[in-house]
């Protein structure tokens, strides 16, 4: 992924994942907004799980959104280079699954 704006968008979407999830659970948003939040979060989880598996998907989303690096990662069982590649692939797949790029 070479476009910084798209990369930043993926990070921002990941950073906001938990807030959207809380709004869905607490039913604190309108029906339309809740529907959009559900769509975005579901597509993000699907995209991440296609790359790293369902067990690590939510953790990768969190770590991308909060700037967690390999040294502080709870998923540090992978090599550092593999971890960085997986994060990059997850970000790219999130953007593809949300139809924000090809």
N, C-alpha and C positions, 0 to 999 in steps of 0.2 A: 504494500500500500504506500504509494508515494505522495499522495495528496494530503497535506497537513490538515486542511479544513475537514476532510472526511475522517481522518484519524482522530482529530479533536472531537468531532461529532460522536464517534463511537465511544470515546472515553466519557463524554458527557452523558450519553444514554446509559452507560454502565453505572456511572456515579448516581444516577437518578433511579436506578432499578428498585432499590429498597423502599424509597418514598412512594413510588407507584404501587408496589406490592402492599404496603400498609394501607393506602387509600382503597385498594380493591377489597382487602379483608375487612376494614372498618366501615366500608360503604360510605366514605366521607366525601365522595364526589358525585356529580350527576351521573345518570345512567350512561349518557353518551361518552363522557370522559372516562368512566370506569370501563366501558367497552374498548375504548382506544388504549387505555393502560393495559388491559388484559391482552389485547392483540400484540402490542409492543413487547411486553414481558414474555409472552409465550413464544414469539418468534425469536427473541434473544436467547431464551433457554434452549430452544431447538437448535439454533445456530451454534451455540457453544457446545452443546452435547454432541453434535455431529463431529466436532473436532476432538474434544477431550473426554467424552462420555458423560452421562447424566450425573454421575457421582461428583465430578469436579466442575461441572458447568457453572453452577451458581458461585462457587468460590473464585473461578476465573473472572467472572463478571465483576465480582466485588473487587478483586485485585486490580483489574484494568481500571475501573472507575475511581479507585482510591490511590492509584499510583504505587501500589505495593510491588516491590522488586523481589528478585529471587532470594536475596538474603533474609528477608522478613516473611517470605511466603510460607503458607501452611501446606503448600503443594510442592515443597522443595525436594521431593524424592526423585525428581527428574534432574537431568544435568542442566546447568545454567543456559547453555546455548539452546537446548531443546525447549526449555521453559519459555525463553524469549520468542522462539519460532512459534510455539503453540499460542502464546498471547497475541502475536501478530495475525496468525491464522484465524483465531476466534474473532478478533476485531473485524477483519475483512469479511468473515462469514456473517457476522451480525449485520453489517451494512448490506450485504447481498440479500439476506433473508428479509430485511425490511425494505427491499427494493429501492435502496438509496444509491446503489451503483451496480454495475454489471460484473 
